[in-house]
Amino acid sequence: MMVHASRSLRWFVSGFLLFWAFVVLFPLYWTFTISLKDSAGIFGGASFIPWVDFEPTLDAWRRVFLQPGGTLLSLSNSAIIGVISAAFATITGGLAGYGLSRFRYKFGPLRNRDIAFWILSQRMLPPVVVVLPLFVMFSTVGLIDSRFGMILLYTMFNLPIAAWLMYQYFTQIPLDLDEAARIDGATDLQVFRHVALPLARPGLVATFIVSLVFAWNEFLFALIFTFSQARTMPILVAGQATQHGPQWWDIAVMALITVAPLVLITALLGRRLLGDILAGWGK
């Protein structure tokens, strides 16, 4: 009886996962089919199977990739800004999280955990509240429409979450390991580098993914702080409205180009994250 119930539960879970995978992947497939259509195919009704329901064409792909200073520039901007800002936020957040988890601090009535939560609370501030003062500040120092300015901006806004995540992860690492390393003559920096960081690698990967997703998809700051040279993919996709109306086939191509690198990076790092977690359990 128990074996039959377990088998039924396994079939139910498998069926639900297949259904959920279809729900998640079908919009991407539909977007892909739209990218292979022209105006007649778009407005001729719903069709999903190339060479059966409609005749596919690569005109939209050619047009998107061949336009000067457009897709490739924005894609490179998103990649450079996203990866570098996520790396900076992860590194600085890791240092902050380690310090708060290993050393005692007192700031008035606040202790370590209170300070960590105060840092996280800075991210809860609505971004629109700080747009104007930041815009004036960045304009004064010449960081408007620059990759460095966007990297600095995204690092600043990712840092509270990164510090909180790494603080939570470092608190799970036993202090006995640090003490054993210090008995062997290791300095605080050596303990952090050779003991804490290897054990915190799953947390570092997770923090990097969270920071990268935010930087890659962020819209408000990219809309206000960039114009042409540092414009990212979300702004390029949102601007695809011409005098003839939205060009849905071009928008579909750009949407796929925007999503694909993030999905690939997340999948690769997610596999590494799972491997590190399983290795930690094995130890």
Rosetta blueprint (number, residue, H / E / L):
1 M L
2 M H
3 V H
4 H H
5 A H
6 S H
7 R H
8 S H
9 L H
10 R H
11 W H
12 F H
13 V H
14 S H
15 G H
16 F H
17 L H
18 L H
19 F H
20 W H
21 A H
22 F H
23 V H
24 V H
25 L H
26 F H
27 P H
28 L H
29 Y H
30 W H
31 T H
32 F H
33 T H
34 I H
35 S H
36 L L
37 K L
38 D L
39 S H
40 A H
41 G H
42 I H
43 F H
44 G L
45 G L
46 A L
47 S L
48 F L
49 I L
50 P E
51 W L
52 V L
53 D L
54 F E
55 E L
56 P L
57 T L
58 L L
59 D H
60 A H
61 W H
62 R H
63 R H
64 V H
65 F H
66 L H
67 Q L
68 P L
69 G L
70 G L
71 T H
72 L H
73 L H
74 S H
75 L H
76 S H
77 N H
78 S H
79 A H
80 I H
81 I H
82 G H
83 V H
84 I H
85 S H
86 A H
87 A H
88 F H
89 A H
90 T H
91 I H
92 T H
93 G H
94 G H
95 L H
96 A H
97 G H
98 Y H
99 G H
100 L H
101 S H
102 R H
103 F L
104 R L
105 Y L
106 K L
107 F E
108 G L
109 P L
110 L E
111 R L
112 N H
113 R H
114 D H
115 I H
116 A H
117 F H
118 W H
119 I H
120 L H
121 S H
122 Q H
123 R H
124 M H
125 L L
126 P L
127 P H
128 V H
129 V H
130 V H
131 V H
132 L H
133 P H
134 L H
135 F H
136 V H
137 M H
138 F H
139 S H
140 T H
141 V L
142 G L
143 L L
144 I L
145 D L
146 S L
147 R H
148 F H
149 G H
150 M H
151 I H
152 L H
153 L H
154 Y H
155 T H
156 M H
157 F H
158 N H
159 L H
160 P H
161 I H
162 A H
163 A H
164 W H
165 L H
166 M H
167 Y H
168 Q H
169 Y H
170 F H
171 T L
172 Q L
173 I L
174 P L
175 L H
176 D H
177 L H
178 D H
179 E H
180 A H
181 A H
182 R H
183 I H
184 D L
185 G L
186 A L
187 T L
188 D H
189 L H
190 Q H
191 V H
192 F H
193 R H
194 H H
195 V H
196 A H
197 L H
198 P H
199 L H
200 A L
201 R H
202 P H
203 G H
204 L H
205 V H
206 A H
207 T H
208 F H
209 I H
210 V H
211 S H
212 L H
213 V H
214 F H
215 A H
216 W H
217 N H
218 E L
219 F L
220 L H
221 F H
222 A H
223 L H
224 I H
225 F H
226 T L
227 F L
228 S L
229 Q L
230 A L
231 R L
232 T L
233 M H
234 P H
235 I H
236 L H
237 V H
238 A H
239 G L
240 Q L
241 A E
242 T E
243 Q L
244 H L
245 G E
246 P E
247 Q L
248 W H
249 W H
250 D H
251 I H
252 A H
253 V H
254 M H
255 A H
256 L H
257 I H
258 T H
259 V H
260 A H
261 P H
262 L H
263 V H
264 L H
265 I H
266 T H
267 A H
268 L H
269 L H
270 G H
271 R H
272 R H
273 L H
274 L H
275 G H
276 D H
277 I H
278 L H
279 A H
280 G H
281 W H
282 G H
283 K L
